[in-house]
Amino acid sequence: MIRPIMPDDTDALIALADSIEFFSSDELEELRQMLTNSLSKDSDIHPFWITDDDDGLVGLAYCEPERMTSGTWNLQLIAVHPTHQRQGRGAKLLLFVEQTLANRGARVLLVETMGTPDFEYVRAFYRQNGYEEEARIREFYAQGADKIVFRKALSTQG
């Protein structure tokens, strides 16, 4: 069941983010602070978080509006617990995000990821879900670690 995240979900969501092994302890603490801050707001234009709840939280997505744009959003995080991957859950979360944003009048969703070989499966996921590579910033994250930006139009106006 995909649903909005509630304040009581915080610890479980940090544990979920930790399970995918992409985040350092400092980044997990920053993620906790972002979650706490955004859950204190209530508006269609503020960031939003959703989860896939299957007798425990197994998926997570977070997106926020791009500053100084009209209808452009950035998917900052999408993750599925390793024991629940390759079951279509990530695609369902992504589709839910896209539909929610389109219903709010969003035009474009951007996603950034790393251009290293170990992230090829992530880039393939976005391509399989209708995203096109829009930009590459060489050496962005570190030497040899490009930033790749994917884009998807959410409406015919995109």
VORO-193939 format. One record per residue (C-alpha): residue in three letters; x, y, z. Coordinates in pm, whole numbers. Example, Ala and Ser with C-alpha at 12.3 -4.5 7.8 and 13.67 -1.06 7.14 Angstrom:
2
@rest: ALA	x: 1230	y: -450	z: 780;
@rest: SER	x: 1367	y: -106	z: 714;
% end
This chain:
158
@rest: MET	x: 0	y: 0	z: 0;
@rest: ILE	x: 150	y: 333	z: -102;
@rest: ARG	x: 72	y: 607	z: 145;
@rest: PRO	x: 203	y: 939	z: 275;
@rest: ILE	x: 471	y: 920	z: 540;
@rest: MET	x: 372	y: 1005	z: 895;
@rest: PRO	x: 601	y: 1142	z: 1170;
@rest: ASP	x: 590	y: 804	z: 1349;
@rest: ASP	x: 754	y: 644	z: 1041;
@rest: THR	x: 1081	y: 833	z: 1085;
@rest: ASP	x: 1291	y: 563	z: 1253;
@rest: ALA	x: 1169	y: 290	z: 1016;
@rest: LEU	x: 1243	y: 509	z: 714;
@rest: ILE	x: 1595	y: 587	z: 830;
@rest: ALA	x: 1649	y: 212	z: 882;
@rest: LEU	x: 1516	y: 150	z: 530;
@rest: ALA	x: 1749	y: 413	z: 384;
@rest: ASP	x: 2036	y: 256	z: 576;
@rest: SER	x: 1952	y: -90	z: 435;
@rest: ILE	x: 2032	y: 13	z: 78;
@rest: GLU	x: 2387	y: 101	z: 188;
@rest: PHE	x: 2418	y: 423	z: -17;
@rest: PHE	x: 2430	y: 662	z: 278;
@rest: SER	x: 2699	y: 742	z: 533;
@rest: SER	x: 2595	y: 797	z: 895;
@rest: ASP	x: 2620	y: 1176	z: 840;
@rest: GLU	x: 2395	y: 1152	z: 533;
@rest: LEU	x: 2143	y: 943	z: 726;
@rest: GLU	x: 2132	y: 1209	z: 995;
@rest: GLU	x: 2081	y: 1477	z: 730;
@rest: LEU	x: 1803	y: 1265	z: 581;
@rest: ARG	x: 1641	y: 1241	z: 925;
@rest: GLN	x: 1654	y: 1620	z: 960;
@rest: MET	x: 1507	y: 1672	z: 610;
@rest: LEU	x: 1225	y: 1432	z: 694;
@rest: THR	x: 1152	y: 1599	z: 1026;
@rest: ASN	x: 1153	y: 1947	z: 871;
@rest: SER	x: 933	y: 1861	z: 574;
@rest: LEU	x: 676	y: 1672	z: 782;
@rest: SER	x: 615	y: 1992	z: 977;
@rest: LYS	x: 479	y: 2156	z: 659;
@rest: ASP	x: 140	y: 2094	z: 498;
@rest: SER	x: 101	y: 2220	z: 142;
@rest: ASP	x: 89	y: 2095	z: -215;
@rest: ILE	x: 402	y: 2294	z: -300;
@rest: HIS	x: 618	y: 2161	z: -17;
@rest: PRO	x: 825	y: 1845	z: -50;
@rest: PHE	x: 645	y: 1520	z: 3;
@rest: TRP	x: 737	y: 1171	z: 112;
@rest: ILE	x: 560	y: 844	z: 41;
@rest: THR	x: 619	y: 487	z: 143;
@rest: ASP	x: 524	y: 138	z: 39;
@rest: ASP	x: 386	y: -20	z: 355;
@rest: ASP	x: 360	y: -399	z: 340;
@rest: ASP	x: 337	y: -501	z: 707;
@rest: GLY	x: 641	y: -277	z: 752;
@rest: LEU	x: 795	y: -4	z: 543;
@rest: VAL	x: 970	y: -146	z: 237;
@rest: GLY	x: 986	y: 151	z: -2;
@rest: LEU	x: 1051	y: 523	z: 15;
@rest: ALA	x: 1025	y: 816	z: -223;
@rest: TYR	x: 1091	y: 1185	z: -161;
@rest: CYS	x: 1056	y: 1473	z: -403;
@rest: GLU	x: 1054	y: 1848	z: -384;
@rest: PRO	x: 979	y: 2139	z: -614;
@rest: GLU	x: 1270	y: 2298	z: -795;
@rest: ARG	x: 1320	y: 2654	z: -674;
@rest: MET	x: 1251	y: 2937	z: -916;
@rest: THR	x: 1065	y: 2714	z: -1166;
@rest: SER	x: 705	y: 2666	z: -1264;
@rest: GLY	x: 595	y: 2305	z: -1228;
@rest: THR	x: 937	y: 2138	z: -1217;
@rest: TRP	x: 1006	y: 1885	z: -943;
@rest: ASN	x: 1310	y: 1680	z: -846;
@rest: LEU	x: 1290	y: 1324	z: -722;
@rest: GLN	x: 1557	y: 1334	z: -454;
@rest: LEU	x: 1526	y: 979	z: -328;
@rest: ILE	x: 1357	y: 654	z: -422;
@rest: ALA	x: 1454	y: 329	z: -256;
@rest: VAL	x: 1321	y: -20	z: -198;
@rest: HIS	x: 1454	y: -248	z: 73;
@rest: PRO	x: 1694	y: -503	z: -80;
@rest: THR	x: 1470	y: -796	z: 19;
@rest: HIS	x: 1181	y: -643	z: -177;
@rest: GLN	x: 1364	y: -527	z: -489;
@rest: ARG	x: 1290	y: -658	z: -840;
@rest: GLN	x: 921	y: -698	z: -760;
@rest: GLY	x: 798	y: -384	z: -939;
@rest: ARG	x: 771	y: -181	z: -618;
@rest: GLY	x: 1011	y: 91	z: -732;
@rest: ALA	x: 819	y: 137	z: -1058;
@rest: LYS	x: 490	y: 158	z: -865;
@rest: LEU	x: 635	y: 418	z: -628;
@rest: LEU	x: 770	y: 617	z: -922;
@rest: LEU	x: 436	y: 605	z: -1105;
@rest: PHE	x: 256	y: 717	z: -788;
@rest: VAL	x: 494	y: 1014	z: -758;
@rest: GLU	x: 440	y: 1106	z: -1125;
@rest: GLN	x: 60	y: 1083	z: -1099;
@rest: THR	x: 52	y: 1282	z: -775;
@rest: LEU	x: 266	y: 1557	z: -926;
@rest: ALA	x: 68	y: 1565	z: -1251;
@rest: ASN	x: -253	y: 1602	z: -1049;
@rest: ARG	x: -92	y: 1899	z: -875;
@rest: GLY	x: -12	y: 2061	z: -1208;
@rest: ALA	x: 356	y: 1969	z: -1229;
@rest: ARG	x: 508	y: 1963	z: -1576;
@rest: VAL	x: 848	y: 1796	z: -1538;
@rest: LEU	x: 1016	y: 1553	z: -1302;
@rest: LEU	x: 1396	y: 1544	z: -1284;
@rest: VAL	x: 1608	y: 1270	z: -1132;
@rest: GLU	x: 1981	y: 1287	z: -1065;
@rest: THR	x: 2205	y: 983	z: -1033;
@rest: MET	x: 2568	y: 889	z: -1048;
@rest: GLY	x: 2734	y: 796	z: -1377;
@rest: THR	x: 2958	y: 521	z: -1241;
@rest: PRO	x: 2931	y: 158	z: -1357;
@rest: ASP	x: 2781	y: 41	z: -1026;
@rest: PHE	x: 2485	y: 274	z: -1087;
@rest: GLU	x: 2403	y: 137	z: -1433;
@rest: TYR	x: 2108	y: -58	z: -1292;
@rest: VAL	x: 1970	y: 270	z: -1151;
@rest: ARG	x: 2002	y: 445	z: -1488;
@rest: ALA	x: 1841	y: 144	z: -1661;
@rest: PHE	x: 1549	y: 168	z: -1415;
@rest: TYR	x: 1483	y: 530	z: -1513;
@rest: ARG	x: 1512	y: 456	z: -1884;
@rest: GLN	x: 1268	y: 165	z: -1848;
@rest: ASN	x: 1023	y: 403	z: -1682;
@rest: GLY	x: 1025	y: 660	z: -1962;
@rest: TYR	x: 1301	y: 895	z: -1850;
@rest: GLU	x: 1554	y: 1038	z: -2091;
@rest: GLU	x: 1906	y: 1147	z: -2010;
@rest: GLU	x: 1897	y: 1526	z: -2019;
@rest: ALA	x: 2238	y: 1627	z: -1889;
@rest: ARG	x: 2573	y: 1501	z: -1767;
@rest: ILE	x: 2807	y: 1698	z: -1544;
@rest: ARG	x: 3147	y: 1537	z: -1557;
@rest: GLU	x: 3338	y: 1473	z: -1234;
@rest: PHE	x: 3051	y: 1620	z: -1027;
@rest: TYR	x: 3053	y: 1388	z: -725;
@rest: ALA	x: 3423	y: 1299	z: -738;
@rest: GLN	x: 3691	y: 1222	z: -991;
@rest: GLY	x: 3536	y: 973	z: -1234;
@rest: ALA	x: 3188	y: 1015	z: -1086;
@rest: ASP	x: 2964	y: 1212	z: -1322;
@rest: LYS	x: 2621	y: 1341	z: -1230;
@rest: ILE	x: 2353	y: 1233	z: -1478;
@rest: VAL	x: 2018	y: 1409	z: -1488;
@rest: PHE	x: 1714	y: 1230	z: -1626;
@rest: ARG	x: 1392	y: 1408	z: -1727;
@rest: LYS	x: 1032	y: 1308	z: -1783;
@rest: ALA	x: 747	y: 1531	z: -1895;
@rest: LEU	x: 445	y: 1479	z: -1672;
@rest: SER	x: 196	y: 1641	z: -1904;
@rest: THR	x: 166	y: 1743	z: -2268;
@rest: GLN	x: 291	y: 2088	z: -2164;
@rest: GLY	x: 636	y: 1945	z: -2063;
% end
